Amino acid sequence: MTQTVRGDTVGALIASGARRLTEAGVSFGHGTTNAEDEAAWLVLWRLGLPLDSELTADAADSVANQAVTPADQALVATLFDERISTRKPAAYLTSEAWLQGVPFYVDERAIVPRSLIAELLADGSIDDWLSDQTRQVLDLCTGNGSLAVLAAMAWPEVQVTGADISPDALAVARINLEKHDLQDRVRLLQSDALAALPGPWDLILCNPPYVNAHSMAQLPPEYRAEPELALAGGSDGMDFIRRLLSDAPARMSEDAVLVLEIGNERAHFEAAFPDLPAFWLPTSAGEDQVLLLTRQALAHLFE
């Protein structure tokens, strides 16, 4: 039975919805980090009000006092019911996710985009590692294609390839290339890691499956709603990464770099590759979640 999300204004609906999400104990992390921001996202989206690329309660301030009809209140209540009963990420319910102010289509065929690498593309943190010869950029494990799109936007002079083992994910990525009119600058390829991607690549971006087995077993339902293929990295989270780092040097140009996201797995990464020099890149989540590796360092490690 539908519970009422009480209030006859946008602000009241957001406050009431946030209380419901908190009481239900849902988990966040797929575009928002707290109940208030997620409630704002759901209310604004359901009412067809602009999100202004910010999925936050603050973004709703300008419409907080706007009246909401009983019919629309009922629609909002139903959406909150679905979020709570299914435990699906809000992005799957709205079919939209935002990354660095850019909207992307997403559905359950692909992981909800949230890569910290997007920050590095937007703020230019990677630029100093590139040269005027950087032309071929690979977004490996592209998922819904968001990093490939952002890379093409950041560097208009490069050609971007988005690759994934999942044909379902690539179908979602294709929707986003069309959404942002980038079909001519971004190509999509199916590949198991680097197997079908000989290169040479001047830059490889990769947000791979890296969640270790113990952490996988403890994931809340919102993360379980995503394709396991995009998350599970084996006992220590490094299964895919071992293959990637071993194969990468032969597929990289002389001065190429690889930017790799590993989430909370730094300890496992350093245990697996104790002699590999890595440059850790600051992000909003800290300085131990994304690293940069040079081709020279990788070639030396595996020679």
N, C-alpha and C positions, 0 to 999 in steps of 0.2 A: 504493500500500500504506500502511495506517495506521501512523504512527509512534507509539510509546508516549509518552504524557505520564506520566512516572514519578512514583510516590509513592502511598502508601496513606492519606494524610490530605489534608484540604482544603488546608492550607498547603503541603504538598509538591507537590500538583498545580498550585497557583498558581505556585510558584517554577519548576517544570519548564516550565509553559506559557509563562511570561514569557521563559524562555531560548529556547524555540522561536520565539516571535514575533520576538525580537531577531535571532536567526540568520537568519530568513526575510526580514528587512528590510521588514516591513509598515509602513504609515503609519497614524498616529493622527489624532485631531482630530474625531471624531464621538461625543464623550461622554467620552473619555479622552485623555490626552496622552502616555502612556508604556506600556511593555509590562507592567509590574507591575499597574497599575490595570486594563488591558484583560483581562489573564489572570484577575484576580479577578472581574471582571464575567462573563466567560464561564463560569468554574468554578461560581460561585454560582448563576448562572441555570440552567445545565445540571443542577445537583443539586437545584434547587428550593428553595434556601436564600434567606433574605431579604437583599435588597440594602440595605435601610434608606435608600433614596434616594441613597446615596453609592456611586458606581461607582469605588471605590478599594480598594487592597490593605488599607488600615487598617480598612476596614469588615468585613474577613474575620477580624480578630483573634480575635473571640469563638468562631469555629468552626474556627480553624486546626488544632486537634488532633483534630478529628472524623474518625473512620475512614470510608473510602470503599471500597465493595465493588469487586471486580474488574469486575463488570458496569458499574457507574457510571464507573469509570476508563476503560473502553472508550468509553462515551458521550462523556465529556469529550475523549478523544483524537480522536474523529471530528469533534467541533465545532471543535477547533483545526485539524484538517486542512482543514475547509471554509473557515475564516477565511483560512488561508494560501493555499490553492489558488485560491479565487475572488477574493481581495482585496476582498471586499465588506465594508463597514463592519459592525462587530459588531451595530449596531442593526438592520440588515436581517436578520441571522441570528436575533436574539432577538425581533424585531418589537416592540421597546420602546426608548424613549429617555426620559431624565430631564432635566428642565429646572427649576431652582430647587426641587428636591425633589418635583416633580410628574411622575408617569409618563404617557407618551403612547404610543399605538399608532403605529407607522410601518412602511411597506413601501416597495418601490422605485417606487411611484407618486409619492412626494413626497420632497423633500430631508430629510435627517436634521436635526431641529431642534437648533440650537446658538446661536441669536441672542443677542448680548450685550444686546439690548433687554430680554430677560427679567430681567436683573439690575436694570435701572432700574425695571421694574415692581415688583419685589420689595422694593427698598430705598427706594422713594418718591422717587427722584431727579426724576421728572417731575411730581410732585404740585404743586410750587410754581408750575408754569406753567399749571395748570388753574384753573378757577373753579367757583363753585357752579352755573354755567350749563352746565358740561360734561356733555353727555348722549349725544352721538353720537360713537362712537369707531370708526374704521376701521382694520383690520389688512389692509393691502394686500400682496399676495404672501403670503397666509396659509399656503401649503403644507399641512402636516398640522394646522393650526389651533392650534398651541401658544400663540402670542402672543395670539390672540383669547381663548383660555381663560384665560390668566394675567391679561389685562386685565379680564375679567369677574370674576375672583376678587379682583383688587386693588380694583376700584371697583364695589361691588354696585349702585350707583344708576344706572350707565350702561347704555346699549344698545350692543352691539358687533356690528359687521359684519365678517366675514372674507371677503375677495375674492381670487380667483386666476383666471388665464387658463386654467388646467388643470382640466378636469373630473375627471381622475384624482386630482389633489391634493385637490380639494374632497370627493371620496368618502372619502378618508382623514380629512379634517377632520371630516366628519360622524360618523365612528366616535368621534372624540375628544369631540365635543359630547355624544354619548350616554354615553360612558364617564364623563364628569364631570357629567352631568345638567344641561346648560346649553342645551338646545335652545330654551328659552323666552327666553333672554337673548342668545343669539348666533345671528345668521342668516348664511347663506352665499350669496354671489352670484358668478357667473362674470362676469369683466370683463377686457378688455384694458387694463391700467393703469386709468385713471380713466374710461374711455369710458362705462361703464354705471353710474357712481357719482356722480350729480349732487350729493349732499349736501343741505345744507351739513354739513360735518364739523367737530366741535370739536377733535378730535385725530386725526391720521393717524400710524399706526405703519407703517414699511415696511422690510423687509429684502429688497431687490430683487436681481435678477441684476446683479452689479457686477464680476465677474472680467474683467480685460482679456484681449485675445486672446493676448498673449505668455504670460501666466500660465496661461491655459486649456491651452495646448499643453504645458505642463510639469506639469500636475496628475498626481499619482499615481493608480493604478487605483481606490483607495477613493473618490476624488472623481469619477472617471469613471463609477462605478457609479450615481451620482445623476442625476436628470433634468438634461440640459444646459440646458434652458429656465430652470431655477432658478438657474443659475450665470453663464452667458455674458452679458457686458455690452457686447460690441462691442470695437472696436480699443482704446479707452481705458477701457472699463468703464462709460462714462457714457451709453450709448444710452437705456436705460430711464429713467435719472434725468433726462435732459434733457426727455423728454416729461412726466414726473411734475411736475417743478418748474414747467414752463410752464403746465400745466393746473390745478395745485393751487389757486392763489388764488381762482379763480372757484367752487371747490367747497368752500371753507373758510369758516367763520363768522368774524366780525370779529376776534376775539381768539384764533383757533385757532393751533395749532402743529403742526409736522410733525417727527417723530423718525425719522431716517434712518440706517441702518447702511451703511457703505461698506467695511468691512474694511481692507485695506492700500492703499486707493486714494485716500488724502488728497491726494497730489500731483496726481493726475489730476483730482480734484474741484475743487481750487483753481485748476488751469489752465483748467478748463471754466467756472468761475463765480468769476472773480477779484474781482468787486465785490459778492459776496453775503455779508452779515454772518451768521456762523454761530456758534452756541454749542456747543463741543465738550464732551461729557459723559464724565466719568471712568468707566471700566469695569475689570474685572480684566485686560483686554488692553491697557490704556493709555488715553490721552486723545485719540486720533486715529482712532477707529474708528466712533464714533457721534456724530452732531451733531443739533442742534435748530434748526429754522428757523421764524421767525414768519411769519404770513400777510402782515403789513405789509412785511417784508423781501422776500418773494417778489413781492408786488404791485408794489413799487417797481422791482424788477429787470426785470420784464417789461411795465411800462406803456409 
